[in-house]
């Protein structure tokens, strides 16, 4: 029926989330007509990433599978946009989105419902526009959506029709694709580059662009894999067993590589690859239904044996031509697939277990071989490369493979400030106890039960200062191990040690304070660095120029490598510093109406 949308009013309601009331907020927007009543409903989730305190993945996973896919596809565990969506020339898509998506609240559109009789009257656009105009979409907020049918239609043609209609709706309302993923984003700021991007110039997703050539990915998944919203993969099963068997028979090399990666015995895989090439040279470049060549399949399965064998085939095999091939459902090269798999495993373990043992050596060998085959100058031998990258170093400058330049600077800054603060806190004081001091509260309980004197406390501060002294040194001598710190003390700290103090206790205090002020805590240290850099502070400018690394915030790894008994306390990111919602702010009204 015809409906005059100009007669409708929007009513916005919000309600704090039951489990995470300060991080999440449910949002409902109703379109109400004076005679027809409610003619449409939009539901959304308001997400304050700062209040997730490093547990962004965990909180999104608790909420729904869709939000978990959203978080894993676009962001890291701090809620920062994945670097590949900013830096990779292909994966960043139109390139209109950048580091502005690292910050600010998120409004995720979960669903839009318009009864059939009221459709084609602009109700859905009315709801989206009123969400964008509400005070929930304040400056710095970004709105996201995954345009897809809520209920899976019976046919692929109907699914595509509904999907395309949903994309058209969001495109019409200035939503543009993030990279080449399935997610779209809207910037309330009319000056944002996305607002100037014409609909025709927006890119399609990996999955859709590949489906246009090879059919729907959901109906053509490879052996042992399932497709996620951005075209990336997780281990899974086919909808029907006969499809699996047919796929295995049609793409035997792919199946053997992936099967061996999940522990299924495969006899003489290198020999099988060479035999396949000898019998039919085209077999080693055959694409499966995902668009993956055997090299892609081997790389994603982190099968170093298979990658080495494929790359060793004669140049006439053409395998090297596949090394930059990205015409597949994931839109990735073999190297990018392997690196993605490594990130997926790391993020999953850190989220579920709070720790990660390091990269699989075979995965690193695959990365090394592919980089070298692509012509990259590899200054290290393969074994040296594996040793350097084992614990997640991506900058190539981590001391011992785990202490990055930025983490070193963060700890150095904290140790200097902390030791100065400890010394100043004793001014004008006698030998009374310091039992309420945070530095003391971080000590083991049996040590705190003794009498903490001023002399003990000053020697404790001297140990912290020695940690700073060690961190200024280059190389392995700059690792704040017990031996290095004791050497730097030159006999100081006797009263601290005589009463049971240990270097590890002081290191733990410094590391705890650094983590509490990092993005895993309140983020004050990082915000201060940005402000100081803007003001031209020399030290902060130097820090800003340091290469970024995946180890920059790996406090768990530092604690483990330095042998801290408290290492487990650094695993519970988001809960290490007490109640997530204890900052004393008043709750907003439980419900808010806007007419």
Order of alpha helices (4+ residues) and beta strands (2+ residues): beta-beta-beta-alpha-alpha-alpha-beta-alpha-beta-alpha-beta-beta-alpha-beta-beta-alpha-alpha-alpha-alpha-alpha-alpha-alpha-alpha-alpha-alpha-alpha-alpha-alpha-alpha-alpha-alpha-alpha-alpha
